[in-house]
Amino acid sequence: MKLSSKSVDVSAILPIIWQELFRLDALCRDNLGYELIITSALDGQHTARTSDHYRGTAIDMRTWTTATSGTQVYGSERTKLFDAVQSARGDNWYVKNERNHFHLSYRPEYSG
């Protein structure tokens, strides 16, 4: 697991998030062939001031064909990857397929 740049701030990510990130790293290695790359956490600009990113309960992950290609996984391969990430996370997680990354948030209030 690594950060996409030095500007990615994971300093206040909650412990429950770290536990999942290690599992997600293994899933990325199996499905993408490279380690989990976190592209955003507490840093960056997000859609709302109440974003889960600012609470330390969300990350964005890279969805490129290779770790450095800049080319997005698309079509059925992207759907397969998204389904694998979503299934592995369980009820307390919200996973969103964004245009150029996957967004993952820990939201226990939404569990089934």
Biopython code that builds the backbone (N, CA, C, O; Angstrom):
import numpy as np
from Bio.PDB.StructureBuilder import StructureBuilder

atoms = [
    (1, "MET", "N", (0.851, -1.162, 0.000)),
    (1, "MET", "CA", (0.000, 0.000, 0.000)),
    (1, "MET", "C", (0.901, 1.230, 0.000)),
    (1, "MET", "O", (1.913, 1.288, 0.698)),
    (2, "LYS", "N", (0.496, 2.217, -0.812)),
    (2, "LYS", "CA", (1.264, 3.456, -0.814)),
    (2, "LYS", "C", (0.363, 4.626, -1.172)),
    (2, "LYS", "O", (-0.784, 4.451, -1.584)),
    (3, "LEU", "N", (0.908, 5.820, -1.004)),
    (3, "LEU", "CA", (0.200, 7.053, -1.330)),
    (3, "LEU", "C", (0.606, 7.493, -2.727)),
    (3, "LEU", "O", (1.746, 7.279, -3.141)),
    (4, "SER", "N", (-0.318, 8.105, -3.456)),
    (4, "SER", "CA", (-0.009, 8.533, -4.823)),
    (4, "SER", "C", (0.959, 9.705, -4.850)),
    (4, "SER", "O", (1.667, 9.903, -5.837)),
    (5, "SER", "N", (0.995, 10.488, -3.767)),
    (5, "SER", "CA", (1.932, 11.612, -3.681)),
    (5, "SER", "C", (2.146, 11.979, -2.220)),
    (5, "SER", "O", (1.430, 11.506, -1.337)),
    (6, "LYS", "N", (3.134, 12.822, -1.978)),
    (6, "LYS", "CA", (3.429, 13.271, -0.615)),
    (6, "LYS", "C", (2.323, 14.142, -0.040)),
    (6, "LYS", "O", (2.252, 14.324, 1.176)),
    (7, "SER", "N", (1.462, 14.679, -0.888)),
    (7, "SER", "CA", (0.396, 15.562, -0.406)),
    (7, "SER", "C", (-0.814, 14.804, 0.153)),
    (7, "SER", "O", (-1.688, 15.415, 0.768)),
    (8, "VAL", "N", (-0.875, 13.496, -0.051)),
    (8, "VAL", "CA", (-1.995, 12.710, 0.482)),
    (8, "VAL", "C", (-1.826, 12.612, 1.998)),
    (8, "VAL", "O", (-0.814, 12.116, 2.493)),
    (9, "ASP", "N", (-2.837, 13.095, 2.723)),
    (9, "ASP", "CA", (-2.780, 13.183, 4.183)),
    (9, "ASP", "C", (-3.591, 12.059, 4.822)),
    (9, "ASP", "O", (-4.820, 12.052, 4.761)),
    (10, "VAL", "N", (-2.890, 11.119, 5.431)),
    (10, "VAL", "CA", (-3.554, 10.018, 6.132)),
    (10, "VAL", "C", (-3.322, 10.107, 7.639)),
    (10, "VAL", "O", (-3.519, 9.127, 8.359)),
    (11, "SER", "N", (-2.906, 11.270, 8.112)),
    (11, "SER", "CA", (-2.503, 11.443, 9.508)),
    (11, "SER", "C", (-3.611, 11.185, 10.520)),
    (11, "SER", "O", (-3.320, 10.793, 11.650)),
    (12, "ALA", "N", (-4.853, 11.389, 10.155)),
    (12, "ALA", "CA", (-5.951, 11.213, 11.110)),
    (12, "ALA", "C", (-6.955, 10.151, 10.665)),
    (12, "ALA", "O", (-8.115, 10.173, 11.077)),
    (13, "ILE", "N", (-6.507, 9.227, 9.825)),
    (13, "ILE", "CA", (-7.384, 8.126, 9.422)),
    (13, "ILE", "C", (-7.665, 7.269, 10.659)),
    (13, "ILE", "O", (-6.748, 6.941, 11.411)),
    (14, "LEU", "N", (-8.909, 6.916, 10.862)),
    (14, "LEU", "CA", (-9.295, 6.127, 12.031)),
    (14, "LEU", "C", (-8.751, 4.705, 11.954)),
    (14, "LEU", "O", (-8.588, 4.168, 10.858)),
    (15, "PRO", "N", (-8.463, 4.081, 13.112)),
    (15, "PRO", "CA", (-7.917, 2.715, 13.119)),
    (15, "PRO", "C", (-8.758, 1.710, 12.330)),
    (15, "PRO", "O", (-8.202, 0.836, 11.665)),
    (16, "ILE", "N", (-10.067, 1.815, 12.392)),
    (16, "ILE", "CA", (-10.919, 0.872, 11.649)),
    (16, "ILE", "C", (-10.673, 0.971, 10.143)),
    (16, "ILE", "O", (-10.799, -0.019, 9.423)),
    (17, "ILE", "N", (-10.326, 2.160, 9.674)),
    (17, "ILE", "CA", (-10.019, 2.355, 8.251)),
    (17, "ILE", "C", (-8.720, 1.628, 7.908)),
    (17, "ILE", "O", (-8.637, 0.944, 6.888)),
    (18, "TRP", "N", (-7.706, 1.779, 8.764)),
    (18, "TRP", "CA", (-6.426, 1.117, 8.500)),
    (18, "TRP", "C", (-6.598, -0.391, 8.392)),
    (18, "TRP", "O", (-5.989, -1.020, 7.525)),
    (19, "GLN", "N", (-7.414, -0.980, 9.255)),
    (19, "GLN", "CA", (-7.647, -2.428, 9.190)),
    (19, "GLN", "C", (-8.168, -2.827, 7.813)),
    (19, "GLN", "O", (-7.707, -3.808, 7.230)),
    (20, "GLU", "N", (-9.109, -2.079, 7.307)),
    (20, "GLU", "CA", (-9.682, -2.381, 5.993)),
    (20, "GLU", "C", (-8.697, -2.115, 4.864)),
    (20, "GLU", "O", (-8.697, -2.827, 3.859)),
    (21, "LEU", "N", (-7.863, -1.103, 5.021)),
    (21, "LEU", "CA", (-6.913, -0.777, 3.959)),
    (21, "LEU", "C", (-5.945, -1.922, 3.705)),
    (21, "LEU", "O", (-5.565, -2.170, 2.561)),
    (22, "PHE", "N", (-5.543, -2.620, 4.755)),
    (22, "PHE", "CA", (-4.647, -3.757, 4.558)),
    (22, "PHE", "C", (-5.350, -4.884, 3.797)),
    (22, "PHE", "O", (-4.732, -5.542, 2.960)),
    (23, "ARG", "N", (-6.624, -5.110, 4.076)),
    (23, "ARG", "CA", (-7.383, -6.112, 3.320)),
    (23, "ARG", "C", (-7.587, -5.653, 1.870)),
    (23, "ARG", "O", (-7.496, -6.450, 0.937)),
    (24, "LEU", "N", (-7.861, -4.367, 1.702)),
    (24, "LEU", "CA", (-8.057, -3.808, 0.368)),
    (24, "LEU", "C", (-6.767, -3.882, -0.449)),
    (24, "LEU", "O", (-6.809, -4.084, -1.663)),
    (25, "ASP", "N", (-5.637, -3.720, 0.207)),
    (25, "ASP", "CA", (-4.352, -3.831, -0.473)),
    (25, "ASP", "C", (-4.200, -5.219, -1.101)),
    (25, "ASP", "O", (-3.771, -5.340, -2.248)),
    (26, "ALA", "N", (-4.544, -6.244, -0.361)),
    (26, "ALA", "CA", (-4.463, -7.615, -0.896)),
    (26, "ALA", "C", (-5.413, -7.791, -2.075)),
    (26, "ALA", "O", (-5.061, -8.429, -3.067)),
    (27, "LEU", "N", (-6.609, -7.233, -1.973)),
    (27, "LEU", "CA", (-7.583, -7.321, -3.064)),
    (27, "LEU", "C", (-7.052, -6.627, -4.319)),
    (27, "LEU", "O", (-7.213, -7.144, -5.424)),
    (28, "CYS", "N", (-6.426, -5.473, -4.161)),
    (28, "CYS", "CA", (-5.858, -4.755, -5.312)),
    (28, "CYS", "C", (-4.755, -5.568, -5.972)),
    (28, "CYS", "O", (-4.694, -5.668, -7.197)),
    (29, "ARG", "N", (-3.894, -6.142, -5.163)),
    (29, "ARG", "CA", (-2.812, -6.958, -5.717)),
    (29, "ARG", "C", (-3.371, -8.135, -6.525)),
    (29, "ARG", "O", (-2.843, -8.477, -7.583)),
    (30, "ASP", "N", (-4.437, -8.746, -6.019)),
    (30, "ASP", "CA", (-5.052, -9.883, -6.716)),
    (30, "ASP", "C", (-5.782, -9.462, -7.989)),
    (30, "ASP", "O", (-5.723, -10.170, -8.994)),
    (31, "ASN", "N", (-6.466, -8.323, -7.959)),
    (31, "ASN", "CA", (-7.313, -7.911, -9.084)),
    (31, "ASN", "C", (-6.639, -6.960, -10.067)),
    (31, "ASN", "O", (-6.949, -6.979, -11.258)),
    (32, "LEU", "N", (-5.732, -6.139, -9.585)),
    (32, "LEU", "CA", (-5.068, -5.164, -10.455)),
    (32, "LEU", "C", (-3.625, -5.540, -10.775)),
    (32, "LEU", "O", (-3.072, -5.108, -11.786)),
    (33, "GLY", "N", (-3.026, -6.342, -9.912)),
    (33, "GLY", "CA", (-1.629, -6.703, -10.102)),
    (33, "GLY", "C", (-0.667, -5.705, -9.490)),
    (33, "GLY", "O", (0.542, -5.798, -9.706)),
    (34, "TYR", "N", (-1.183, -4.751, -8.729)),
    (34, "TYR", "CA", (-0.325, -3.813, -7.999)),
    (34, "TYR", "C", (-0.989, -3.437, -6.683)),
    (34, "TYR", "O", (-2.186, -3.644, -6.482)),
    (35, "GLU", "N", (-0.169, -2.875, -5.790)),
    (35, "GLU", "CA", (-0.654, -2.548, -4.449)),
    (35, "GLU", "C", (-1.685, -1.423, -4.454)),
    (35, "GLU", "O", (-1.776, -0.651, -5.409)),
    (36, "LEU", "N", (-2.453, -1.343, -3.381)),
    (36, "LEU", "CA", (-3.403, -0.258, -3.193)),
    (36, "LEU", "C", (-2.664, 1.073, -3.242)),
    (36, "LEU", "O", (-1.653, 1.255, -2.564)),
    (37, "ILE", "N", (-3.174, 2.001, -4.044)),
    (37, "ILE", "CA", (-2.618, 3.352, -4.094)),
    (37, "ILE", "C", (-3.718, 4.315, -3.674)),
    (37, "ILE", "O", (-4.734, 4.457, -4.354)),
    (38, "ILE", "N", (-3.497, 4.974, -2.538)),
    (38, "ILE", "CA", (-4.460, 5.933, -2.000)),
    (38, "ILE", "C", (-4.193, 7.281, -2.652)),
    (38, "ILE", "O", (-3.089, 7.816, -2.560)),
    (39, "THR", "N", (-5.207, 7.824, -3.307)),
    (39, "THR", "CA", (-5.042, 9.097, -4.017)),
    (39, "THR", "C", (-5.552, 10.284, -3.220)),
    (39, "THR", "O", (-5.202, 11.426, -3.518)),
    (40, "SER", "N", (-6.376, 10.030, -2.206)),
    (40, "SER", "CA", (-6.881, 11.108, -1.362)),
    (40, "SER", "C", (-7.400, 10.528, -0.062)),
    (40, "SER", "O", (-7.928, 9.417, -0.024)),
    (41, "ALA", "N", (-7.240, 11.300, 1.005)),
    (41, "ALA", "CA", (-7.806, 10.928, 2.300)),
    (41, "ALA", "C", (-8.338, 12.216, 2.935)),
    (41, "ALA", "O", (-9.424, 12.675, 2.580)),
    (42, "LEU", "N", (-7.584, 12.802, 3.870)),
    (42, "LEU", "CA", (-8.032, 14.044, 4.499)),
    (42, "LEU", "C", (-7.690, 15.277, 3.667)),
    (42, "LEU", "O", (-8.164, 16.374, 3.960)),
    (43, "ASP", "N", (-6.897, 15.108, 2.667)),
    (43, "ASP", "CA", (-6.433, 16.203, 1.817)),
    (43, "ASP", "C", (-7.405, 16.447, 0.664)),
    (43, "ASP", "O", (-8.404, 15.743, 0.515)),
    (44, "GLY", "N", (-7.105, 17.420, -0.118)),
    (44, "GLY", "CA", (-7.863, 17.668, -1.342)),
    (44, "GLY", "C", (-9.180, 18.371, -1.104)),
    (44, "GLY", "O", (-9.546, 18.694, 0.026)),
    (45, "GLN", "N", (-9.881, 18.599, -2.198)),
    (45, "GLN", "CA", (-11.193, 19.223, -2.125)),
    (45, "GLN", "C", (-12.236, 18.166, -2.416)),
    (45, "GLN", "O", (-12.150, 17.435, -3.403)),
    (46, "HIS", "N", (-13.220, 18.100, -1.539)),
    (46, "HIS", "CA", (-14.267, 17.102, -1.672)),
    (46, "HIS", "C", (-15.607, 17.805, -1.812)),
    (46, "HIS", "O", (-15.708, 19.011, -1.586)),
    (47, "THR", "N", (-16.616, 17.067, -2.178)),
    (47, "THR", "CA", (-17.894, 17.658, -2.584)),
    (47, "THR", "C", (-18.598, 18.462, -1.506)),
    (47, "THR", "O", (-19.365, 19.370, -1.824)),
    (48, "ALA", "N", (-18.361, 18.158, -0.262)),
    (48, "ALA", "CA", (-19.059, 18.893, 0.803)),
    (48, "ALA", "C", (-18.147, 19.057, 2.007)),
    (48, "ALA", "O", (-17.232, 18.261, 2.218)),
    (49, "ARG", "N", (-18.400, 20.080, 2.786)),
    (49, "ARG", "CA", (-17.619, 20.292, 4.002)),
    (49, "ARG", "C", (-17.843, 19.157, 4.992)),
    (49, "ARG", "O", (-17.035, 18.942, 5.895)),
    (50, "THR", "N", (-18.932, 18.442, 4.820)),
    (50, "THR", "CA", (-19.239, 17.321, 5.709)),
    (50, "THR", "C", (-18.746, 15.987, 5.152)),
    (50, "THR", "O", (-19.133, 14.929, 5.648)),
    (51, "SER", "N", (-17.907, 16.028, 4.141)),
    (51, "SER", "CA", (-17.390, 14.813, 3.515)),
    (51, "SER", "C", (-16.758, 13.884, 4.551)),
    (51, "SER", "O", (-16.124, 14.337, 5.504)),
    (52, "ASP", "N", (-16.940, 12.587, 4.350)),
    (52, "ASP", "CA", (-16.309, 11.595, 5.219)),
    (52, "ASP", "C", (-14.788, 11.713, 5.197)),
    (52, "ASP", "O", (-14.126, 11.305, 6.152)),
    (53, "HIS", "N", (-14.232, 12.257, 4.138)),
    (53, "HIS", "CA", (-12.781, 12.456, 4.069)),
    (53, "HIS", "C", (-12.306, 13.314, 5.238)),
    (53, "HIS", "O", (-11.281, 13.009, 5.848)),
    (54, "TYR", "N", (-13.023, 14.363, 5.551)),
    (54, "TYR", "CA", (-12.602, 15.299, 6.592)),
    (54, "TYR", "C", (-12.756, 14.728, 7.996)),
    (54, "TYR", "O", (-12.218, 15.285, 8.953)),
    (55, "ARG", "N", (-13.482, 13.625, 8.127)),
    (55, "ARG", "CA", (-13.643, 12.963, 9.426)),
    (55, "ARG", "C", (-12.658, 11.807, 9.598)),
    (55, "ARG", "O", (-12.633, 11.161, 10.645)),
    (56, "GLY", "N", (-11.855, 11.550, 8.580)),
    (56, "GLY", "CA", (-10.898, 10.454, 8.660)),
    (56, "GLY", "C", (-11.520, 9.095, 8.423)),
    (56, "GLY", "O", (-10.972, 8.075, 8.841)),
    (57, "THR", "N", (-12.677, 9.074, 7.746)),
    (57, "THR", "CA", (-13.373, 7.804, 7.515)),
    (57, "THR", "C", (-13.541, 7.475, 6.034)),
    (57, "THR", "O", (-14.377, 6.645, 5.677)),
    (58, "ALA", "N", (-12.757, 8.116, 5.173)),
    (58, "ALA", "CA", (-12.880, 7.837, 3.739)),
    (58, "ALA", "C", (-11.539, 7.971, 3.039)),
    (58, "ALA", "O", (-10.669, 8.738, 3.450)),
    (59, "ILE", "N", (-11.402, 7.202, 1.972)),
    (59, "ILE", "CA", (-10.235, 7.313, 1.093)),
    (59, "ILE", "C", (-10.710, 7.180, -0.350)),
    (59, "ILE", "O", (-11.800, 6.677, -0.623)),
    (60, "ASP", "N", (-9.870, 7.641, -1.258)),
    (60, "ASP", "CA", (-10.053, 7.387, -2.680)),
    (60, "ASP", "C", (-8.900, 6.500, -3.119)),
    (60, "ASP", "O", (-7.766, 6.678, -2.673)),
    (61, "MET", "N", (-9.191, 5.544, -3.996)),
    (61, "MET", "CA", (-8.151, 4.629, -4.463)),
    (61, "MET", "C", (-8.000, 4.693, -5.977)),
    (61, "MET", "O", (-8.968, 4.913, -6.705)),
    (62, "ARG", "N", (-6.780, 4.497, -6.431)),
    (62, "ARG", "CA", (-6.465, 4.504, -7.858)),
    (62, "ARG", "C", (-7.127, 3.326, -8.557)),
    (62, "ARG", "O", (-7.241, 2.233, -8.001)),
    (63, "THR", "N", (-7.557, 3.572, -9.782)),
    (63, "THR", "CA", (-8.183, 2.518, -10.599)),
    (63, "THR", "C", (-7.570, 2.498, -12.001)),
    (63, "THR", "O", (-8.285, 2.434, -13.001)),
    (64, "TRP", "N", (-6.249, 2.553, -12.059)),
    (64, "TRP", "CA", (-5.555, 2.508, -13.342)),
    (64, "TRP", "C", (-5.269, 1.067, -13.740)),
    (64, "TRP", "O", (-5.301, 0.164, -12.904)),
    (65, "THR", "N", (-4.990, 0.860, -15.018)),
    (65, "THR", "CA", (-4.680, -0.480, -15.515)),
    (65, "THR", "C", (-3.352, -0.989, -14.960)),
    (65, "THR", "O", (-3.193, -2.188, -14.730)),
    (66, "THR", "N", (-2.405, -0.088, -14.746)),
    (66, "THR", "CA", (-1.158, -0.408, -14.049)),
    (66, "THR", "C", (-0.905, 0.725, -13.062)),
    (66, "THR", "O", (-1.575, 1.756, -13.115)),
    (67, "ALA", "N", (0.042, 0.544, -12.177)),
    (67, "ALA", "CA", (0.293, 1.535, -11.129)),
    (67, "ALA", "C", (0.659, 2.908, -11.675)),
    (67, "ALA", "O", (0.431, 3.919, -11.011)),
    (68, "THR", "N", (1.228, 2.955, -12.886)),
    (68, "THR", "CA", (1.718, 4.231, -13.420)),
    (68, "THR", "C", (1.164, 4.599, -14.790)),
    (68, "THR", "O", (1.600, 5.593, -15.370)),
    (69, "SER", "N", (0.231, 3.841, -15.320)),
    (69, "SER", "CA", (-0.217, 4.038, -16.705)),
    (69, "SER", "C", (-1.002, 5.317, -16.945)),
    (69, "SER", "O", (-0.892, 5.921, -18.012)),
    (70, "GLY", "N", (-1.794, 5.736, -15.964)),
    (70, "GLY", "CA", (-2.685, 6.867, -16.174)),
    (70, "GLY", "C", (-3.936, 6.490, -16.949)),
    (70, "GLY", "O", (-4.796, 7.339, -17.182)),
    (71, "THR", "N", (-4.050, 5.238, -17.349)),
    (71, "THR", "CA", (-5.208, 4.753, -18.097)),
    (71, "THR", "C", (-6.158, 4.039, -17.144)),
    (71, "THR", "O", (-5.760, 3.110, -16.440)),
    (72, "GLN", "N", (-7.406, 4.475, -17.123)),
    (72, "GLN", "CA", (-8.397, 3.896, -16.223)),
    (72, "GLN", "C", (-8.809, 2.486, -16.648)),
    (72, "GLN", "O", (-8.916, 2.185, -17.836)),
    (73, "VAL", "N", (-9.034, 1.635, -15.654)),
    (73, "VAL", "CA", (-9.701, 0.364, -15.902)),
    (73, "VAL", "C", (-11.118, 0.728, -16.336)),
    (73, "VAL", "O", (-11.741, 1.588, -15.714)),
    (74, "TYR", "N", (-11.636, 0.105, -17.372)),
    (74, "TYR", "CA", (-12.968, 0.478, -17.854)),
    (74, "TYR", "C", (-13.761, -0.763, -18.257)),
    (74, "TYR", "O", (-13.238, -1.877, -18.278)),
    (75, "GLY", "N", (-15.024, -0.542, -18.572)),
    (75, "GLY", "CA", (-15.890, -1.611, -19.058)),
    (75, "GLY", "C", (-16.094, -2.719, -18.045)),
    (75, "GLY", "O", (-16.222, -2.470, -16.846)),
    (76, "SER", "N", (-16.123, -3.945, -18.543)),
    (76, "SER", "CA", (-16.409, -5.090, -17.677)),
    (76, "SER", "C", (-15.322, -5.300, -16.628)),
    (76, "SER", "O", (-15.611, -5.789, -15.535)),
    (77, "GLU", "N", (-14.087, -4.943, -16.936)),
    (77, "GLU", "CA", (-13.006, -5.073, -15.953)),
    (77, "GLU", "C", (-13.221, -4.117, -14.779)),
    (77, "GLU", "O", (-12.968, -4.475, -13.629)),
    (78, "ARG", "N", (-13.688, -2.907, -15.069)),
    (78, "ARG", "CA", (-13.963, -1.937, -14.003)),
    (78, "ARG", "C", (-15.140, -2.415, -13.149)),
    (78, "ARG", "O", (-15.110, -2.313, -11.923)),
    (79, "THR", "N", (-16.169, -2.935, -13.806)),
    (79, "THR", "CA", (-17.328, -3.460, -13.080)),
    (79, "THR", "C", (-16.910, -4.612, -12.175)),
    (79, "THR", "O", (-17.339, -4.688, -11.024)),
    (80, "LYS", "N", (-16.082, -5.499, -12.689)),
    (80, "LYS", "CA", (-15.590, -6.636, -11.907)),
    (80, "LYS", "C", (-14.795, -6.151, -10.693)),
    (80, "LYS", "O", (-14.986, -6.656, -9.586)),
    (81, "LEU", "N", (-13.917, -5.189, -10.892)),
    (81, "LEU", "CA", (-13.121, -4.643, -9.796)),
    (81, "LEU", "C", (-14.016, -3.959, -8.770)),
    (81, "LEU", "O", (-13.861, -4.174, -7.568)),
    (82, "PHE", "N", (-14.948, -3.141, -9.236)),
    (82, "PHE", "CA", (-15.863, -2.444, -8.329)),
    (82, "PHE", "C", (-16.665, -3.445, -7.503)),
    (82, "PHE", "O", (-16.796, -3.288, -6.289)),
    (83, "ASP", "N", (-17.197, -4.466, -8.154)),
    (83, "ASP", "CA", (-17.973, -5.481, -7.444)),
    (83, "ASP", "C", (-17.126, -6.193, -6.392)),
    (83, "ASP", "O", (-17.607, -6.478, -5.295)),
    (84, "ALA", "N", (-15.869, -6.480, -6.722)),
    (84, "ALA", "CA", (-14.975, -7.143, -5.766)),
    (84, "ALA", "C", (-14.711, -6.249, -4.560)),
    (84, "ALA", "O", (-14.742, -6.716, -3.421)),
    (85, "VAL", "N", (-14.452, -4.972, -4.803)),
    (85, "VAL", "CA", (-14.207, -4.025, -3.706)),
    (85, "VAL", "C", (-15.459, -3.885, -2.853)),
    (85, "VAL", "O", (-15.387, -3.945, -1.625)),
    (86, "GLN", "N", (-16.591, -3.702, -3.491)),
    (86, "GLN", "CA", (-17.845, -3.512, -2.768)),
    (86, "GLN", "C", (-18.203, -4.752, -1.937)),
    (86, "GLN", "O", (-18.607, -4.623, -0.781)),
    (87, "SER", "N", (-18.061, -5.920, -2.500)),
    (87, "SER", "CA", (-18.384, -7.160, -1.785)),
    (87, "SER", "C", (-17.465, -7.390, -0.596)),
    (87, "SER", "O", (-17.905, -7.867, 0.450)),
    (88, "ALA", "N", (-16.215, -7.057, -0.750)),
    (88, "ALA", "CA", (-15.240, -7.280, 0.313)),
    (88, "ALA", "C", (-15.423, -6.331, 1.487)),
    (88, "ALA", "O", (-14.974, -6.631, 2.594)),
    (89, "ARG", "N", (-16.056, -5.220, 1.277)),
    (89, "ARG", "CA", (-16.163, -4.202, 2.325)),
    (89, "ARG", "C", (-17.298, -4.436, 3.311)),
    (89, "ARG", "O", (-17.154, -4.068, 4.476)),
    (90, "GLY", "N", (-18.392, -5.013, 2.919)),
    (90, "GLY", "CA", (-19.472, -5.297, 3.853)),
    (90, "GLY", "C", (-20.447, -4.148, 4.048)),
    (90, "GLY", "O", (-20.358, -3.114, 3.386)),
    (91, "ASP", "N", (-21.378, -4.352, 4.969)),
    (91, "ASP", "CA", (-22.497, -3.433, 5.168)),
    (91, "ASP", "C", (-22.121, -2.055, 5.697)),
    (91, "ASP", "O", (-22.826, -1.085, 5.422)),
    (92, "ASN", "N", (-21.044, -1.946, 6.439)),
    (92, "ASN", "CA", (-20.677, -0.662, 7.044)),
    (92, "ASN", "C", (-19.927, 0.265, 6.100)),
    (92, "ASN", "O", (-19.489, 1.346, 6.496)),
    (93, "TRP", "N", (-19.783, -0.156, 4.870)),
    (93, "TRP", "CA", (-18.998, 0.616, 3.917)),
    (93, "TRP", "C", (-19.844, 1.089, 2.747)),
    (93, "TRP", "O", (-20.716, 0.376, 2.252)),
    (94, "TYR", "N", (-19.564, 2.297, 2.327)),
    (94, "TYR", "CA", (-20.170, 2.868, 1.125)),
    (94, "TYR", "C", (-19.061, 2.948, 0.088)),
    (94, "TYR", "O", (-18.011, 3.536, 0.347)),
    (95, "VAL", "N", (-19.280, 2.368, -1.069)),
    (95, "VAL", "CA", (-18.289, 2.387, -2.146)),
    (95, "VAL", "C", (-18.931, 3.041, -3.356)),
    (95, "VAL", "O", (-20.023, 2.657, -3.775)),
    (96, "LYS", "N", (-18.245, 4.033, -3.916)),
    (96, "LYS", "CA", (-18.782, 4.741, -5.078)),
    (96, "LYS", "C", (-17.775, 4.677, -6.223)),
    (96, "LYS", "O", (-16.582, 4.918, -6.039)),
    (97, "ASN", "N", (-18.279, 4.350, -7.395)),
    (97, "ASN", "CA", (-17.465, 4.289, -8.601)),
    (97, "ASN", "C", (-17.438, 5.686, -9.220)),
    (97, "ASN", "O", (-18.354, 6.071, -9.947)),
    (98, "GLU", "N", (-16.394, 6.430, -8.928)),
    (98, "GLU", "CA", (-16.227, 7.768, -9.493)),
    (98, "GLU", "C", (-15.605, 7.632, -10.880)),
    (98, "GLU", "O", (-15.190, 6.544, -11.279)),
    (99, "ARG", "N", (-15.545, 8.718, -11.592)),
    (99, "ARG", "CA", (-15.017, 8.703, -12.957)),
    (99, "ARG", "C", (-13.567, 8.222, -13.015)),
    (99, "ARG", "O", (-13.208, 7.457, -13.910)),
    (100, "ASN", "N", (-12.736, 8.660, -12.076)),
    (100, "ASN", "CA", (-11.311, 8.335, -12.154)),
    (100, "ASN", "C", (-10.750, 7.682, -10.890)),
    (100, "ASN", "O", (-9.534, 7.650, -10.701)),
    (101, "HIS", "N", (-11.617, 7.165, -10.029)),
    (101, "HIS", "CA", (-11.185, 6.475, -8.816)),
    (101, "HIS", "C", (-12.394, 5.803, -8.163)),
    (101, "HIS", "O", (-13.534, 6.004, -8.581)),
    (102, "PHE", "N", (-12.124, 5.009, -7.139)),
    (102, "PHE", "CA", (-13.200, 4.504, -6.280)),
    (102, "PHE", "C", (-13.116, 5.257, -4.964)),
    (102, "PHE", "O", (-12.029, 5.474, -4.428)),
    (103, "HIS", "N", (-14.262, 5.648, -4.452)),
    (103, "HIS", "CA", (-14.366, 6.310, -3.153)),
    (103, "HIS", "C", (-14.893, 5.278, -2.162)),
    (103, "HIS", "O", (-15.884, 4.601, -2.436)),
    (104, "LEU", "N", (-14.232, 5.156, -1.011)),
    (104, "LEU", "CA", (-14.670, 4.234, 0.030)),
    (104, "LEU", "C", (-14.839, 4.996, 1.332)),
    (104, "LEU", "O", (-13.933, 5.708, 1.764)),
    (105, "SER", "N", (-16.006, 4.845, 1.960)),
    (105, "SER", "CA", (-16.305, 5.505, 3.233)),
    (105, "SER", "C", (-16.794, 4.479, 4.234)),
    (105, "SER", "O", (-17.573, 3.585, 3.903)),
    (106, "TYR", "N", (-16.326, 4.620, 5.459)),
    (106, "TYR", "CA", (-16.833, 3.795, 6.547)),
    (106, "TYR", "C", (-18.040, 4.503, 7.137)),
    (106, "TYR", "O", (-17.919, 5.612, 7.658)),
    (107, "ARG", "N", (-19.210, 3.867, 7.057)),
    (107, "ARG", "CA", (-20.466, 4.469, 7.521)),
    (107, "ARG", "C", (-21.282, 3.441, 8.309)),
    (107, "ARG", "O", (-22.235, 2.869, 7.780)),
    (108, "PRO", "N", (-20.916, 3.208, 9.558)),
    (108, "PRO", "CA", (-21.644, 2.197, 10.338)),
    (108, "PRO", "C", (-23.115, 2.539, 10.544)),
    (108, "PRO", "O", (-23.926, 1.647, 10.795)),
    (109, "GLU", "N", (-23.468, 3.809, 10.442)),
    (109, "GLU", "CA", (-24.871, 4.201, 10.617)),
    (109, "GLU", "C", (-25.757, 3.669, 9.496)),
    (109, "GLU", "O", (-26.980, 3.641, 9.637)),
    (110, "TYR", "N", (-25.155, 3.244, 8.377)),
    (110, "TYR", "CA", (-25.928, 2.726, 7.250)),
    (110, "TYR", "C", (-25.940, 1.208, 7.181)),
    (110, "TYR", "O", (-26.441, 0.643, 6.209)),
    (111, "SER", "N", (-25.400, 0.536, 8.190)),
    (111, "SER", "CA", (-25.320, -0.928, 8.120)),
    (111, "SER", "C", (-26.710, -1.555, 8.140)),
    (111, "SER", "O", (-27.657, -1.024, 8.721)),
    (112, "GLY", "N", (-26.787, -2.698, 7.487)),
    (112, "GLY", "CA", (-28.064, -3.392, 7.356)),
    (112, "GLY", "C", (-28.417, -4.119, 8.544)),
    (112, "GLY", "O", (-29.469, -4.757, 8.587)),
]
sb = StructureBuilder()
sb.init_structure("model")
sb.init_model(0)
sb.init_chain("A")
sb.init_seg("    ")
for serial, (resi, resn, name, xyz) in enumerate(atoms, 1):
    if name == "N":
        sb.init_residue(resn, " ", resi, " ")
    sb.init_atom(name, np.array(xyz, "f"), 0.0, 1.0, " ", f" {name:<3s}", serial, name[0])
structure = sb.get_structure()
